């Protein structure tokens, strides 16, 4: 039994560390959501009627349920929070070096708000070599008719922020990928 004691202690420490990590991560997530839903850090907020929510779920929000529910969407400078009666989803726009590098809204019926988020991950390999991987994720956000002006403001906010900090964009594009800004980026 005593030969297993160090292994048992190590397993308990590992499990405790994992539990603390998950607790802190969940606490941070709840704090971000509270800032957004309380209106402290919100750029736009709109509500989907049951019919609009059903179409949004069918078109883009496939993780959600559309059974007679309504939906809400909150935009902040750092995240998108989407919730319905039975589901919720938090999308980070700024965590771990993420930057919104493209934002567009055409303002026509059924046109979504489009966002592209880029980030890079640098891993040290050995003592002298670094491996850099570039990532991008695209989001298509269905816009209810009543929220067209808000969607346009969100697109303008992220475009203006990028125009004022072009280095943030160029730093997140690999050398073999052409740099194209403001609507020329293939989506």
Backbone bond lengths (Angstrom), bond angles and torsions (degrees), N, CA, C in turn:
res aa  C-N    CA-C-N  psi(-1)  N-CA   C-N-CA  omega(-1)  CA-C   N-CA-C  phi
1 X - - - 1.446 - - 1.522 111.55 -
2 X 1.329 117.34 -41.96 1.465 120.10 -177.09 1.522 112.44 -67.19
3 X 1.341 118.17 -23.12 1.464 119.00 177.88 1.535 111.21 -73.09
4 X 1.325 117.32 -20.23 1.456 121.31 178.11 1.528 113.12 -91.17
5 X 1.302 117.38 -9.76 1.461 121.62 -177.38 1.530 113.03 -57.43
6 X 1.349 119.65 -47.74 1.482 118.19 177.81 1.532 112.66 -60.65
7 X 1.327 117.26 -37.19 1.466 120.56 178.67 1.522 110.72 -66.83
8 X 1.324 117.11 -41.71 1.463 121.07 179.03 1.526 110.33 -63.81
9 X 1.338 116.68 -43.92 1.467 120.87 178.58 1.527 109.81 -62.15
10 X 1.319 117.27 -43.20 1.466 121.24 179.62 1.527 111.20 -63.05
11 X 1.315 117.12 -42.18 1.464 120.44 177.97 1.526 111.52 -64.84
12 X 1.323 116.80 -40.82 1.467 119.90 177.97 1.523 111.52 -65.11
13 X 1.326 117.17 -41.03 1.466 120.12 177.01 1.523 111.32 -63.74
14 X 1.328 117.38 -41.60 1.466 121.37 177.88 1.520 111.97 -62.77
15 X 1.332 115.77 -44.54 1.465 120.03 178.89 1.525 111.04 -65.14
16 X 1.330 117.36 -39.90 1.468 120.82 177.67 1.525 111.00 -64.03
17 X 1.329 116.32 -43.14 1.468 120.38 178.41 1.518 111.70 -62.06
18 X 1.332 116.95 -42.29 1.465 120.67 178.72 1.526 110.79 -64.83
19 X 1.327 116.93 -40.20 1.465 120.37 179.50 1.527 111.16 -64.98
20 X 1.323 117.07 -41.85 1.466 120.87 178.31 1.523 110.14 -64.24
21 X 1.334 116.99 -44.21 1.466 121.04 178.76 1.529 110.73 -58.78
22 X 1.327 117.75 -48.23 1.466 120.88 -179.55 1.520 111.71 -64.33
23 X 1.323 117.01 -38.53 1.456 120.97 177.92 1.528 110.75 -62.65
24 X 1.332 117.19 -47.50 1.465 120.75 -178.86 1.527 111.68 -66.23
25 X 1.321 116.39 -37.76 1.470 120.18 177.89 1.519 111.17 -64.23
26 X 1.327 116.59 -43.56 1.465 120.52 178.56 1.528 110.98 -66.02
27 X 1.317 116.83 -38.73 1.464 121.28 178.24 1.530 111.30 -63.83
28 X 1.327 116.97 -41.65 1.469 121.14 177.74 1.528 109.98 -64.17
29 X 1.327 117.48 -41.90 1.461 121.99 179.20 1.522 110.38 -60.99
30 X 1.328 116.97 -45.71 1.461 120.92 179.32 1.520 111.79 -63.63
31 X 1.332 117.44 -36.32 1.466 120.83 178.31 1.523 110.96 -65.98
32 X 1.333 117.24 -41.26 1.466 121.36 177.76 1.525 109.90 -62.84
33 X 1.313 116.87 -45.56 1.464 121.43 180.00 1.534 110.64 -62.86
34 X 1.329 116.72 -41.86 1.469 120.16 179.75 1.526 111.27 -62.97
35 X 1.328 117.78 -41.34 1.467 120.14 178.13 1.523 111.33 -61.26
36 X 1.315 115.60 -39.87 1.464 119.94 -178.43 1.534 111.01 -71.94
37 X 1.323 117.13 -51.12 1.465 120.11 -174.64 1.527 112.58 -71.68
38 X 1.318 117.82 -23.44 1.467 120.81 176.37 1.533 112.05 -82.15
39 X 1.327 117.20 -3.54 1.451 120.95 176.83 1.519 114.52 85.05
40 X 1.327 118.12 5.74 1.465 121.27 -179.41 1.523 110.54 -71.88
41 X 1.319 116.63 -45.06 1.461 122.01 -177.37 1.526 108.75 -124.65
42 X 1.327 116.62 68.03 1.461 119.41 -177.22 1.533 109.89 -129.66
43 X 1.329 115.05 130.49 1.473 121.28 174.81 1.522 110.69 -92.66
44 X 1.329 114.98 -37.83 1.467 120.13 -178.24 1.521 108.80 -155.22
45 X 1.323 114.88 153.38 1.452 121.18 177.48 1.515 107.05 -148.05
46 X 1.311 115.59 128.74 1.451 117.97 174.90 1.519 110.85 -141.17
47 X 1.341 113.43 160.43 1.454 121.77 -177.99 1.525 108.41 -117.69
48 X 1.319 115.66 139.54 1.461 122.63 175.89 1.530 108.83 -98.39
49 X 1.315 116.77 131.75 1.462 120.11 171.29 1.536 107.25 -67.25
50 X 1.335 118.57 166.12 1.468 118.64 177.61 1.536 113.14 -54.96
51 X 1.316 117.85 -39.51 1.470 120.18 179.51 1.531 110.71 -68.24
52 X 1.339 117.01 -43.15 1.469 120.79 178.43 1.532 110.78 -65.29
53 X 1.328 116.05 -39.13 1.460 120.20 179.47 1.531 110.66 -65.93
54 X 1.324 116.26 -40.94 1.462 120.01 178.65 1.531 110.43 -60.70
55 X 1.321 117.20 -42.61 1.473 121.06 177.96 1.530 110.74 -67.32
56 X 1.344 117.39 -40.58 1.471 121.15 179.17 1.522 110.76 -62.65
57 X 1.323 116.70 -40.42 1.466 120.39 178.72 1.527 110.12 -67.23
58 X 1.314 116.65 -41.92 1.469 120.13 179.78 1.525 111.46 -65.97
59 X 1.347 116.84 -38.00 1.464 120.45 -176.06 1.529 113.57 -83.43
60 X 1.326 117.98 -46.33 1.466 120.76 -169.96 1.521 115.71 -132.30
61 X 1.308 118.41 -42.88 1.467 121.97 -172.64 1.529 110.39 -90.62
62 X 1.302 116.77 61.25 1.466 121.71 -174.61 1.529 112.78 -66.44
63 X 1.308 118.89 -15.00 1.468 123.20 178.40 1.523 111.64 -76.51
64 X 1.324 117.45 -13.87 1.469 121.53 -174.43 1.524 111.12 -99.36
65 X 1.322 114.71 176.11 1.450 122.28 176.55 1.528 108.60 -112.83
66 X 1.318 116.72 146.46 1.464 119.84 -176.40 1.513 112.71 -119.50
67 X 1.293 118.94 20.15 1.466 122.81 -174.68 1.522 111.58 -73.25
68 X 1.312 117.50 78.03 1.455 122.13 176.52 1.519 114.98 69.03
69 X 1.307 116.46 16.16 1.459 120.69 -177.53 1.525 110.91 -91.52
70 X 1.316 114.52 162.15 1.452 120.84 168.23 1.519 107.05 -104.70
71 X 1.315 116.18 164.85 1.453 120.42 178.82 1.510 110.51 -133.92
72 X 1.322 115.08 157.26 1.458 121.77 176.47 1.510 108.58 -131.14
73 X 1.311 115.68 148.19 1.450 121.65 177.28 1.520 108.77 -134.08
74 X 1.321 115.77 134.33 1.456 123.06 178.23 1.523 108.35 -122.91
75 X 1.315 116.44 130.38 1.458 122.18 173.72 1.515 108.85 -107.93
76 X 1.315 116.66 134.84 1.455 120.87 169.35 1.524 107.00 -126.60
77 X 1.312 117.02 -179.86 1.462 120.28 178.10 1.522 111.17 -69.74
78 X 1.322 117.36 -19.10 1.463 120.96 -173.54 1.521 114.97 -120.08
79 X 1.330 117.97 -8.87 1.465 118.85 -175.76 1.520 111.86 -160.44
80 X 1.328 113.99 163.88 1.457 122.91 170.82 1.525 105.61 -120.95
81 X 1.317 116.08 128.17 1.467 120.30 178.01 1.516 107.51 -119.08
82 X 1.338 115.38 123.78 1.458 122.07 -178.07 1.525 106.99 -121.89
83 X 1.339 115.82 131.21 1.460 117.75 178.14 1.517 110.33 -143.91
84 X 1.329 113.67 152.27 1.454 121.90 173.53 1.524 106.41 -130.39
85 X 1.323 116.63 -169.95 1.452 119.75 179.56 1.532 112.18 -64.79
86 X 1.341 117.21 -26.75 1.466 119.38 -174.36 1.529 115.08 -122.90
87 X 1.319 118.76 -10.30 1.461 121.16 -176.79 1.529 110.63 -137.49
88 X 1.339 114.79 159.23 1.453 120.36 172.76 1.527 107.99 -147.49
89 X 1.332 114.49 156.01 1.461 120.54 -176.88 1.520 107.94 -149.64
90 X 1.328 116.88 131.23 1.458 122.49 177.69 1.519 108.29 -117.17
91 X 1.325 116.06 125.00 1.461 121.92 -179.66 1.518 107.63 -114.90
92 X 1.315 116.54 122.11 1.463 120.54 179.23 1.525 110.37 -81.51
93 X 1.317 115.39 134.81 1.459 121.40 176.76 1.528 111.54 -110.85
94 X 1.321 117.77 -5.21 1.463 119.72 -174.80 1.524 113.72 -141.75
95 X 1.303 119.27 -6.90 1.458 121.93 -176.82 1.525 110.93 -70.87
96 X 1.313 117.20 141.34 1.470 123.94 175.95 1.525 112.50 55.91
97 X 1.314 115.93 45.59 1.457 121.01 174.97 1.515 115.52 78.64
98 X 1.287 118.61 13.31 1.472 121.48 179.39 1.529 109.48 -72.93
99 X 1.327 114.53 143.48 1.464 121.24 179.07 1.526 108.29 -139.33
100 X 1.320 116.55 133.87 1.467 120.58 173.15 1.521 106.60 -75.45
101 X 1.343 115.99 115.15 1.465 120.64 -176.06 1.519 112.73 -108.15
102 X 1.309 116.69 0.90 1.462 119.85 178.79 1.517 107.64 -157.83
103 X 1.308 116.95 133.76 1.464 122.42 175.71 1.524 107.92 -146.41
104 X 1.327 116.04 129.70 1.460 119.54 -178.24 1.525 109.82 -150.60
105 X 1.310 114.51 139.33 1.459 120.93 172.41 1.518 107.84 -143.30
106 X 1.316 116.32 124.08 1.474 120.65 -176.15 1.510 113.32 -86.34
107 X 1.317 118.59 -19.48 1.453 121.12 175.01 1.511 115.76 81.84
108 X 1.314 118.07 4.61 1.463 119.72 177.93 1.524 109.33 -91.82
109 X 1.335 115.97 162.67 1.462 119.57 177.87 1.522 109.64 -57.90
110 X 1.313 115.14 137.00 1.467 123.63 178.49 1.526 114.74 68.48
111 X 1.333 118.43 6.73 1.467 117.66 174.95 1.525 108.33 -86.54
112 X 1.337 116.44 130.77 1.460 119.04 -178.65 1.531 111.37 -84.24
113 X 1.293 115.67 162.44 1.455 122.57 168.55 1.526 105.05 -82.19
114 X 1.323 116.78 124.83 1.462 120.87 -177.13 1.524 109.73 -108.71
115 X 1.322 114.91 132.76 1.462 121.49 176.56 1.518 109.18 -131.80
116 X 1.312 115.92 141.47 1.466 121.78 171.46 1.517 107.00 -119.75
117 X 1.318 115.31 129.98 1.456 122.24 177.90 1.525 107.56 -115.19
118 X 1.335 115.30 130.84 1.466 120.61 178.14 1.521 109.63 -120.32
119 X 1.335 115.53 153.14 1.458 122.27 172.97 1.519 107.96 -160.09
120 X 1.311 115.63 165.24 1.458 119.36 176.66 1.518 109.04 -131.44
121 X 1.328 113.77 152.53 1.451 121.52 179.04 1.525 106.75 -121.98
122 X 1.334 115.37 126.00 1.462 121.06 179.14 1.520 107.55 -109.98
123 X 1.334 115.57 124.21 1.465 121.11 177.25 1.518 108.59 -118.07
124 X 1.299 115.19 132.62 1.460 121.53 177.83 1.519 108.22 -81.62
125 X 1.327 116.31 126.12 1.461 121.29 176.99 1.516 107.73 -117.45
126 X 1.306 115.55 107.05 1.451 119.28 -176.81 1.518 110.01 76.45
127 X 1.303 115.55 -154.93 1.464 119.51 -176.53 1.518 113.06 -93.40
128 X 1.316 118.12 -26.49 1.458 118.84 -173.42 1.522 114.77 -118.62
129 X 1.313 118.99 -17.89 1.457 120.92 -172.54 1.518 112.35 -103.11
130 X 1.323 116.02 137.75 1.457 121.99 175.80 1.523 108.84 -117.03
131 X 1.317 114.69 141.98 1.456 120.49 173.63 1.528 107.42 -109.25
132 X 1.341 115.99 123.90 1.456 121.25 -179.27 1.522 108.22 -112.99
133 X 1.325 115.52 125.76 1.466 120.85 176.52 1.518 108.06 -118.32
134 X 1.328 115.39 131.55 1.461 122.09 179.58 1.518 109.01 -101.60
135 X 1.327 115.58 136.28 1.460 121.46 -178.32 1.522 109.89 -126.92
136 X 1.324 115.08 151.59 1.460 120.19 172.23 1.517 108.53 -146.72
137 X 1.303 114.18 147.18 1.448 121.24 179.15 1.520 108.28 -136.88
138 X 1.305 116.14 134.54 1.457 121.63 -179.01 1.525 109.74 -107.19
139 X 1.328 115.29 141.71 1.453 121.72 178.21 1.515 108.97 -127.30
140 X 1.316 115.17 132.72 1.463 122.46 174.44 1.515 106.15 -114.84
141 X 1.321 116.27 114.86 1.455 122.10 -175.58 1.527 108.88 -107.82
142 X 1.325 118.17 112.48 1.469 119.95 176.00 1.534 110.22 -61.43
143 X 1.322 115.52 139.04 1.466 121.31 -176.15 1.527 108.83 -116.15
144 X 1.341 117.12 121.81 1.471 119.22 175.12 1.533 110.62 -67.53
145 X 1.294 116.85 155.38 1.480 120.91 -178.69 1.516 112.48 -53.69
146 X 1.312 117.60 -41.26 1.466 121.26 -176.23 1.527 112.88 -71.63
147 X 1.335 118.02 -10.52 1.471 120.86 -175.51 1.524 113.36 -110.37
148 X 1.322 117.74 15.97 1.470 119.98 -177.88 1.530 112.35 -58.70
149 X 1.318 117.49 -44.53 1.472 120.64 -178.72 1.524 110.76 -65.07
150 X 1.319 117.48 -39.47 1.464 120.53 178.27 1.522 111.59 -65.81
151 X 1.331 116.58 -40.62 1.467 120.37 178.38 1.529 110.41 -62.47
152 X 1.323 116.49 -40.08 1.467 120.37 177.70 1.522 110.29 -63.61
153 X 1.324 117.83 -40.26 1.470 121.36 178.52 1.520 111.55 -64.28
154 X 1.320 117.43 -38.67 1.468 120.75 177.84 1.522 110.06 -63.87
155 X 1.333 117.25 -46.66 1.466 120.63 179.10 1.524 110.64 -61.05
156 X 1.318 117.34 -43.12 1.466 120.75 179.01 1.525 111.92 -65.42
157 X 1.331 117.59 -38.04 1.465 120.92 179.12 1.526 110.84 -60.67
158 X 1.336 116.93 -50.67 1.463 119.55 -177.23 1.526 112.01 -69.81
159 X 1.326 117.99 -34.03 1.464 120.74 177.06 1.523 110.52 -65.97
160 X 1.322 116.77 -45.12 1.467 120.53 179.45 1.535 110.88 -63.99
161 X 1.316 116.29 -41.88 1.467 119.21 178.88 1.524 110.93 -61.62
162 X 1.320 117.13 -39.31 1.459 120.73 178.15 1.528 111.42 -69.02
163 X 1.335 117.00 -41.69 1.470 120.32 177.67 1.523 111.24 -58.65
164 X 1.323 117.43 -33.54 1.465 121.51 179.84 1.522 113.20 -81.87
165 X 1.334 117.31 -6.79 1.456 120.31 -179.60 1.528 109.96 -146.46
166 X 1.320 116.32 66.81 1.465 121.02 -178.04 1.527 112.52 -64.95
167 X 1.319 118.12 -25.45 1.464 120.48 177.96 1.522 111.82 -62.67
168 X 1.323 116.80 -31.84 1.461 120.20 178.05 1.521 110.44 -62.11
169 X 1.331 116.23 -34.75 1.462 120.54 178.70 1.523 111.09 -74.94
170 X 1.319 116.87 -52.02 1.467 119.86 -175.73 1.519 112.18 -63.50
171 X 1.319 117.77 -27.46 1.457 120.99 178.39 1.529 111.87 -70.73
172 X 1.325 117.61 -19.00 1.462 121.27 -175.76 1.525 113.57 -106.50
173 X 1.322 116.84 12.80 1.457 121.25 178.78 1.525 107.73 -116.82
174 X 1.314 117.21 129.59 1.461 120.94 -179.41 1.519 110.08 -66.22
175 X 1.316 115.96 158.62 1.467 121.22 -176.49 1.524 112.63 -64.52
176 X 1.327 118.19 -27.12 1.467 120.61 -178.56 1.533 113.39 -89.72
177 X 1.326 117.01 1.04 1.466 121.08 177.83 1.525 109.14 -104.64
178 X 1.333 117.33 130.50 1.467 118.48 179.60 1.527 111.54 -66.55
179 X 1.311 115.29 143.38 1.464 120.80 177.72 1.521 107.98 -88.11
180 X 1.318 115.27 124.86 1.464 119.80 177.59 1.521 107.69 -142.53
181 X 1.298 115.89 128.37 1.454 121.12 -173.85 1.522 112.39 -113.20
182 X 1.307 115.10 157.40 1.460 124.87 164.90 1.519 113.99 53.66
183 X 1.321 115.00 65.71 1.440 120.07 174.03 1.519 113.95 96.83
184 X 1.320 117.85 -13.18 1.457 119.64 179.78 1.524 111.12 -94.09
185 X 1.314 117.25 -10.22 1.449 122.53 178.61 1.537 107.36 -71.22
186 X 1.326 117.86 125.41 1.453 119.16 -178.45 1.518 109.50 -65.16
187 X 1.301 116.29 132.61 1.463 120.30 -175.80 1.506 108.60 -119.44
